[in-house]
Amino acid sequence: MDLSLTPEMAAFREEVRAFLAAHRDEYEGGVAKDLLAWQHRLIEAGYAARTIPEEYGGFGAQPDILKSRIIAEEFIRAGAPRGIANQGVSMLVPTLLEVGSEDQKRRWIGPTIRGEVIWCQGYSEPGAGSDLASLQTRAIEDGEDFVISGSKIWTSTAKQAQMMFCLVRTEPAAPKHEGISYVLIPMDTPGIEVRPLRTMTGQAEFNEVFFTDVRVPQANVVGGRGRGWFVANTTLKHERGMLGDPNAAEARLNALIELMKAETVDGQRVIDNPVFRDRLMQLQGRVFAMKFNGLRVLTSQITQEAAGLAGLVVKLQGCELNHQIAALAIDALGELGVLYHEGPHLRAKGGWQRNYMFDLGLIIGGGTAQIQKNIIAERGLGLPREPKTVGG
């Protein structure tokens, strides 16, 4: 079997390499010097928003597994940022492409993929975290509007966001999964209050959000009134893919390898220490497994078939793997690994320490590891469902 690239694909790889070489001064250490300008350049070249139709602001290319893989490989090889991957670009945009109205697609996709609009996700509530369908934030119909009251918690980027995609209860008498609607809410609407929550990273990545008689047009409902649970799970599917992105894990692994080559213990490179090298090789094997599992998921997206078990394992494996890569980096740093915040001896501006603590939170966020294991067991492997508690 000949596994070499066709002349067309080889030429495409050279095209991507030439692009990255030509714009090498626009990024450093995997970070764009001007993120919005870099995102615009990537969209224009077809390396971001590649398959999003042109009428919605994307590049408009046809899905192609090999070209997608070549782009990922070359960006990883060059240490180049892949552009914006946030809740709006990676979660809302694909949701709108699947179930949004034509007006919603034309209004929101372009500004979102260009980074002009920042979104936050209004899902969890103080009494509705793992049991999301028990949410109580209510939306009462008033003419052509909804009047929303309630609260959300663990809302990432709410302080910076201009918009929120939010789950609210519009049919209180309906069964809990059937009375929910998915609404787009401007964050400057009167009646919204955001209170930052500082985490163990030292940053306020999360927020509480309070709604007091917040008036939002019913036209902002996505996918139809009362169909919010279906739309929410469409978004969750994309969220789990974002959190367990194998390309991001491979880029982080490469950064770890460079760190282990540079750091020394008693004059010996950390990577030459057999204990550390064995841990690295185990992580490398898992990254490669996730990489090829990602190709299965990509194939299913292109063929519009269910990814099945391949899709269900992504979030669980990806988040735990990223946390363990950061843990090895901290161990490899030795006494420097305990440093945090600012100082002359920090490596990567404290990024490894910050990732270690933030990634621990991601094992919980987006569906805890325990819930992910139940989903894999019940939906992927067909095992008996977990017994429900009385009244649950």
KOLDRENVO-181650 format. One record per residue (C-alpha): z, x, y; residue number from 1. Coordinates in nm, 3 decimals. Example, Ala and Ser with C-alpha at 12.3 -4.5 7.8 and 13.67 -1.06 7.14 Angstrom:
KOLDRENVO-181650
(site (0.780,1.230,-0.450),1)
(site (0.714,1.367,-0.106),2)
//
This chain:
KOLDRENVO-181650
(site (0.000,0.000,0.000),1)
(site (-0.100,0.136,0.340),2)
(site (0.190,0.081,0.583),3)
(site (0.037,0.270,0.874),4)
(site (-0.034,0.084,1.197),5)
(site (-0.380,-0.052,1.264),6)
(site (-0.575,0.117,1.547),7)
(site (-0.495,-0.185,1.766),8)
(site (-0.121,-0.154,1.707),9)
(site (-0.125,0.224,1.746),10)
(site (-0.299,0.179,2.081),11)
(site (-0.039,-0.081,2.181),12)
(site (0.242,0.164,2.100),13)
(site (0.078,0.425,2.323),14)
(site (0.046,0.164,2.597),15)
(site (0.420,0.090,2.584),16)
(site (0.506,0.462,2.582),17)
(site (0.280,0.526,2.879),18)
(site (0.443,0.242,3.073),19)
(site (0.793,0.376,3.009),20)
(site (0.692,0.731,3.099),21)
(site (0.525,0.617,3.420),22)
(site (0.839,0.432,3.533),23)
(site (1.100,0.678,3.406),24)
(site (1.248,0.717,3.754),25)
(site (1.345,0.348,3.763),26)
(site (1.617,0.366,3.496),27)
(site (1.885,0.604,3.378),28)
(site (2.120,0.595,3.081),29)
(site (1.980,0.261,2.966),30)
(site (2.048,0.099,3.304),31)
(site (1.791,-0.007,3.563),32)
(site (1.848,0.129,3.912),33)
(site (1.728,-0.203,4.059),34)
(site (1.768,-0.471,3.793),35)
(site (1.570,-0.747,3.964),36)
(site (1.278,-0.516,4.047),37)
(site (1.281,-0.384,3.689),38)
(site (1.285,-0.737,3.547),39)
(site (0.988,-0.833,3.765),40)
(site (0.800,-0.525,3.647),41)
(site (0.874,-0.601,3.280),42)
(site (0.754,-0.961,3.311),43)
(site (0.436,-0.848,3.486),44)
(site (0.367,-0.594,3.208),45)
(site (0.456,-0.838,2.929),46)
(site (0.767,-0.662,2.801),47)
(site (1.006,-0.937,2.914),48)
(site (0.949,-1.315,2.896),49)
(site (0.652,-1.211,2.684),50)
(site (0.583,-1.541,2.507),51)
(site (0.700,-1.775,2.785),52)
(site (0.395,-1.966,2.918),53)
(site (0.249,-1.847,3.247),54)
(site (0.294,-2.190,3.406),55)
(site (0.672,-2.142,3.370),56)
(site (0.669,-1.787,3.510),57)
(site (0.633,-1.587,3.189),58)
(site (0.368,-1.345,3.066),59)
(site (0.203,-1.598,2.836),60)
(site (0.132,-1.380,2.530),61)
(site (0.101,-1.520,2.181),62)
(site (0.391,-1.441,1.943),63)
(site (0.326,-1.122,1.746),64)
(site (0.587,-0.973,1.511),65)
(site (0.448,-0.619,1.515),66)
(site (0.409,-0.601,1.891),67)
(site (0.763,-0.733,1.939),68)
(site (0.893,-0.466,1.703),69)
(site (0.690,-0.190,1.873),70)
(site (0.825,-0.290,2.215),71)
(site (1.183,-0.283,2.084),72)
(site (1.136,0.053,1.912),73)
(site (0.981,0.221,2.214),74)
(site (1.240,0.093,2.459),75)
(site (1.517,0.214,2.226),76)
(site (1.346,0.552,2.183),77)
(site (1.312,0.596,2.559),78)
(site (1.665,0.474,2.633),79)
(site (1.512,0.213,2.863),80)
(site (1.678,-0.121,2.953),81)
(site (1.513,-0.431,2.813),82)
(site (1.572,-0.626,3.132),83)
(site (1.799,-0.924,3.188),84)
(site (1.973,-1.074,2.885),85)
(site (2.230,-1.324,3.004),86)
(site (2.329,-1.686,2.950),87)
(site (2.042,-1.817,3.159),88)
(site (1.761,-1.598,3.022),89)
(site (1.875,-1.573,2.661),90)
(site (2.034,-1.914,2.607),91)
(site (1.924,-2.178,2.858),92)
(site (1.557,-2.080,2.890),93)
(site (1.478,-2.109,2.516),94)
(site (1.675,-2.435,2.510),95)
(site (1.464,-2.579,2.793),96)
(site (1.147,-2.462,2.620),97)
(site (1.251,-2.660,2.311),98)
(site (1.402,-2.978,2.457),99)
(site (1.378,-2.972,2.838),100)
(site (1.161,-3.203,3.045),101)
(site (0.846,-3.071,3.207),102)
(site (1.011,-3.088,3.549),103)
(site (1.315,-2.893,3.424),104)
(site (1.094,-2.624,3.273),105)
(site (0.890,-2.578,3.588),106)
(site (1.194,-2.589,3.817),107)
(site (1.433,-2.357,3.634),108)
(site (1.262,-2.120,3.389),109)
(site (1.077,-1.903,3.643),110)
(site (1.372,-1.838,3.879),111)
(site (1.601,-1.780,3.579),112)
(site (1.390,-1.519,3.401),113)
(site (1.334,-1.338,3.734),114)
(site (1.711,-1.315,3.782),115)
(site (1.709,-1.529,4.094),116)
(site (1.944,-1.789,3.946),117)
(site (2.260,-1.699,3.754),118)
(site (2.391,-1.954,3.503),119)
(site (2.726,-2.011,3.336),120)
(site (2.806,-2.215,3.026),121)
(site (3.051,-2.507,3.051),122)
(site (3.149,-2.567,2.688),123)
(site (3.510,-2.481,2.598),124)
(site (3.804,-2.677,2.734),125)
(site (4.181,-2.617,2.708),126)
(site (4.198,-2.868,2.420),127)
(site (3.845,-2.824,2.285),128)
(site (3.764,-2.471,2.179),129)
(site (3.684,-2.440,1.811),130)
(site (3.659,-2.820,1.790),131)
(site (3.409,-2.838,2.074),132)
(site (3.308,-3.198,2.001),133)
(site (3.655,-3.316,2.106),134)
(site (3.585,-3.223,2.471),135)
(site (3.724,-3.463,2.731),136)
(site (3.545,-3.376,3.058),137)
(site (3.401,-3.715,3.148),138)
(site (3.094,-3.828,3.339),139)
(site (3.103,-4.184,3.473),140)
(site (2.775,-4.350,3.570),141)
(site (2.745,-4.441,3.936),142)
(site (2.396,-4.557,4.033),143)
(site (2.154,-4.273,3.963),144)
(site (2.436,-4.018,3.945),145)
(site (2.718,-3.914,3.718),146)
(site (3.063,-3.852,3.865),147)
(site (3.224,-3.574,3.663),148)
(site (3.597,-3.502,3.626),149)
(site (3.776,-3.260,3.395),150)
(site (3.794,-2.887,3.333),151)
(site (3.640,-2.598,3.141),152)
(site (3.787,-2.265,3.037),153)
(site (3.663,-1.920,2.925),154)
(site (3.359,-1.975,3.147),155)
(site (3.181,-1.641,3.181),156)
(site (3.023,-1.555,3.519),157)
(site (3.130,-1.888,3.675),158)
(site (3.240,-1.703,3.989),159)
(site (2.893,-1.551,4.033),160)
(site (2.678,-1.838,3.903),161)
(site (2.467,-2.074,4.107),162)
(site (2.424,-2.319,3.815),163)
(site (2.607,-2.434,3.503),164)
(site (2.476,-2.597,3.184),165)
(site (2.765,-2.817,3.084),166)
(site (2.877,-3.058,2.814),167)
(site (3.036,-3.382,2.936),168)
(site (3.136,-3.708,2.770),169)
(site (2.913,-3.988,2.895),170)
(site (2.980,-4.247,2.620),171)
(site (3.357,-4.254,2.563),172)
(site (3.336,-4.536,2.307),173)
(site (3.083,-4.354,2.088),174)
(site (3.180,-4.125,1.796),175)
(site (3.281,-3.790,1.940),176)
(site (2.958,-3.609,1.842),177)
(site (2.742,-3.890,1.981),178)
(site (2.900,-3.947,2.320),179)
(site (2.818,-3.609,2.475),180)
(site (2.546,-3.519,2.727),181)
(site (2.416,-3.176,2.836),182)
(site (2.397,-3.159,3.216),183)
(site (2.273,-2.899,3.467),184)
(site (2.523,-2.869,3.754),185)
(site (2.485,-2.675,4.083),186)
(site (2.803,-2.471,4.128),187)
(site (2.815,-2.538,4.504),188)
(site (2.855,-2.913,4.446),189)
(site (3.163,-3.050,4.627),190)
(site (3.460,-3.094,4.394),191)
(site (3.411,-2.777,4.184),192)
(site (3.688,-2.516,4.186),193)
(site (3.663,-2.182,4.001),194)
(site (3.972,-1.977,3.914),195)
(site (3.913,-1.630,3.765),196)
(site (4.094,-1.523,3.444),197)
(site (4.160,-1.150,3.414),198)
(site (4.129,-1.017,3.059),199)
(site (4.252,-0.704,2.883),200)
(site (3.941,-0.521,3.007),201)
(site (4.093,-0.537,3.355),202)
(site (3.804,-0.752,3.477),203)
(site (3.781,-1.127,3.538),204)
(site (3.484,-1.196,3.310),205)
(site (3.614,-1.545,3.234),206)
(site (3.711,-1.834,3.460),207)
(site (3.866,-2.178,3.463),208)
(site (3.645,-2.442,3.624),209)
(site (3.785,-2.771,3.755),210)
(site (3.575,-3.080,3.836),211)
(site (3.709,-3.345,4.072),212)
(site (3.466,-3.635,4.128),213)
(site (3.164,-3.403,4.112),214)
(site (2.845,-3.599,4.173),215)
(site (2.537,-3.489,3.976),216)
(site (2.201,-3.673,3.934),217)
(site (2.143,-3.825,3.592),218)
(site (1.800,-3.657,3.605),219)
(site (1.987,-3.331,3.537),220)
(site (2.059,-3.436,3.178),221)
(site (1.869,-3.220,2.926),222)
(site (1.733,-3.373,2.605),223)
(site (1.847,-3.728,2.675),224)
(site (2.177,-3.899,2.742),225)
(site (2.414,-3.890,2.446),226)
(site (2.215,-3.614,2.272),227)
(site (2.425,-3.331,2.410),228)
(site (2.561,-3.222,2.073),229)
(site (2.210,-3.160,1.944),230)
(site (2.108,-2.975,2.262),231)
(site (2.435,-2.775,2.261),232)
(site (2.368,-2.652,1.909),233)
(site (2.019,-2.548,2.012),234)
(site (2.180,-2.334,2.283),235)
(site (2.444,-2.200,2.041),236)
(site (2.169,-2.084,1.808),237)
(site (2.023,-1.870,2.086),238)
(site (2.371,-1.756,2.201),239)
(site (2.452,-1.622,1.856),240)
(site (2.120,-1.440,1.845),241)
(site (2.195,-1.282,2.185),242)
(site (2.548,-1.174,2.085),243)
(site (2.423,-1.019,1.760),244)
(site (2.101,-0.865,1.894),245)
(site (2.010,-0.584,1.647),246)
(site (1.808,-0.399,1.910),247)
(site (2.116,-0.374,2.134),248)
(site (2.319,-0.250,1.837),249)
(site (2.059,0.017,1.758),250)
(site (2.057,0.136,2.120),251)
(site (2.436,0.157,2.115),252)
(site (2.426,0.350,1.786),253)
(site (2.185,0.602,1.940),254)
(site (2.425,0.648,2.234),255)
(site (2.707,0.706,1.985),256)
(site (2.504,0.972,1.803),257)
(site (2.442,1.155,2.131),258)
(site (2.812,1.134,2.214),259)
(site (2.909,1.279,1.875),260)
(site (2.662,1.564,1.924),261)
(site (2.811,1.647,2.263),262)
(site (3.186,1.615,2.191),263)
(site (3.368,1.892,2.001),264)
(site (3.691,1.934,1.807),265)
(site (3.818,2.293,1.774),266)
(site (3.474,2.418,1.870),267)
(site (3.293,2.203,1.611),268)
(site (3.064,1.916,1.706),269)
(site (3.217,1.583,1.609),270)
(site (2.899,1.486,1.427),271)
(site (2.943,1.790,1.198),272)
(site (3.290,1.674,1.091),273)
(site (3.244,1.517,0.745),274)
(site (3.492,1.233,0.806),275)
(site (3.333,1.127,1.134),276)
(site (2.981,1.179,0.996),277)
(site (3.059,0.955,0.696),278)
(site (3.180,0.677,0.928),279)
(site (2.866,0.717,1.138),280)
(site (2.638,0.694,0.836),281)
(site (2.807,0.375,0.720),282)
(site (2.752,0.218,1.061),283)
(site (2.394,0.344,1.070),284)
(site (2.322,0.174,0.738),285)
(site (2.459,-0.153,0.869),286)
(site (2.255,-0.124,1.190),287)
(site (1.940,-0.073,0.984),288)
(site (2.028,-0.375,0.769),289)
(site (2.071,-0.587,1.082),290)
(site (1.745,-0.451,1.222),291)
(site (1.545,-0.565,0.920),292)
(site (1.736,-0.893,0.902),293)
(site (1.629,-0.941,1.265),294)
(site (1.267,-0.917,1.151),295)
(site (1.331,-1.203,0.910),296)
(site (1.471,-1.411,1.196),297)
(site (1.178,-1.317,1.421),298)
(site (0.932,-1.414,1.148),299)
(site (1.097,-1.753,1.109),300)
(site (1.074,-1.813,1.485),301)
(site (0.704,-1.735,1.489),302)
(site (0.627,-1.943,1.179),303)
(site (0.860,-2.220,1.307),304)
(site (1.052,-2.223,0.982),305)
(site (1.428,-2.230,0.941),306)
(site (1.580,-1.882,0.936),307)
(site (1.844,-1.998,0.687),308)
(site (2.105,-1.747,0.582),309)
(site (1.929,-1.468,0.775),310)
(site (2.000,-1.649,1.100),311)
(site (2.354,-1.751,1.014),312)
(site (2.484,-1.395,0.963),313)
(site (2.356,-1.253,1.293),314)
(site (2.648,-1.337,1.523),315)
(site (2.924,-1.247,1.276),316)
(site (2.774,-0.916,1.167),317)
(site (2.641,-0.814,1.508),318)
(site (2.965,-0.864,1.704),319)
(site (3.183,-0.694,1.442),320)
(site (2.935,-0.408,1.414),321)
(site (2.928,-0.348,1.791),322)
(site (3.307,-0.342,1.800),323)
(site (3.320,-0.085,1.520),324)
(site (3.059,0.136,1.690),325)
(site (3.276,0.139,2.003),326)
(site (3.583,0.214,1.790),327)
(site (3.416,0.521,1.638),328)
(site (3.314,0.639,1.984),329)
(site (3.673,0.618,2.105),330)
(site (3.796,0.809,1.798),331)
(site (3.527,1.071,1.851),332)
(site (3.649,1.122,2.207),333)
(site (3.994,1.222,2.079),334)
(site (4.254,1.230,2.355),335)
(site (3.988,1.126,2.607),336)
(site (3.944,0.801,2.416),337)
(site (4.269,0.661,2.557),338)
(site (4.147,0.693,2.917),339)
(site (4.044,0.385,3.108),340)
(site (3.939,0.272,3.455),341)
(site (3.865,0.581,3.666),342)
(site (3.912,0.955,3.630),343)
(site (3.726,1.289,3.615),344)
(site (3.734,1.309,3.234),345)
(site (3.587,0.967,3.155),346)
(site (3.273,0.955,2.943),347)
(site (3.003,0.697,3.022),348)
(site (3.221,0.573,3.312),349)
(site (3.468,0.428,3.061),350)
(site (3.199,0.214,2.900),351)
(site (3.310,0.280,2.542),352)
(site (3.668,0.172,2.612),353)
(site (3.550,-0.135,2.802),354)
(site (3.307,-0.231,2.524),355)
(site (3.576,-0.188,2.259),356)
(site (3.801,-0.445,2.423),357)
(site (3.526,-0.678,2.543),358)
(site (3.357,-0.683,2.201),359)
(site (3.684,-0.784,2.041),360)
(site (3.666,-1.094,2.259),361)
(site (3.306,-1.160,2.149),362)
(site (3.424,-1.174,1.788),363)
(site (3.617,-1.480,1.905),364)
(site (3.372,-1.618,2.165),365)
(site (3.057,-1.807,2.070),366)
(site (3.226,-1.930,1.753),367)
(site (3.506,-1.723,1.597),368)
(site (3.447,-1.494,1.299),369)
(site (3.640,-1.740,1.082),370)
(site (3.418,-2.030,1.190),371)
(site (3.107,-1.817,1.137),372)
(site (3.220,-1.741,0.780),373)
(site (3.268,-2.113,0.714),374)
(site (2.920,-2.186,0.851),375)
(site (2.767,-1.913,0.634),376)
(site (2.953,-2.038,0.326),377)
(site (2.886,-2.408,0.371),378)
(site (2.540,-2.419,0.530),379)
(site (2.395,-2.094,0.397),380)
(site (2.546,-2.059,0.050),381)
(site (2.607,-2.427,-0.025),382)
(site (2.977,-2.377,-0.105),383)
(site (3.218,-2.674,-0.086),384)
(site (3.317,-2.773,0.266),385)
(site (3.657,-2.670,0.396),386)
(site (3.913,-2.951,0.346),387)
(site (3.994,-3.134,0.667),388)
(site (4.350,-3.187,0.784),389)
(site (4.482,-3.540,0.814),390)
(site (4.349,-3.688,1.136),391)
(site (4.109,-3.392,1.186),392)
//
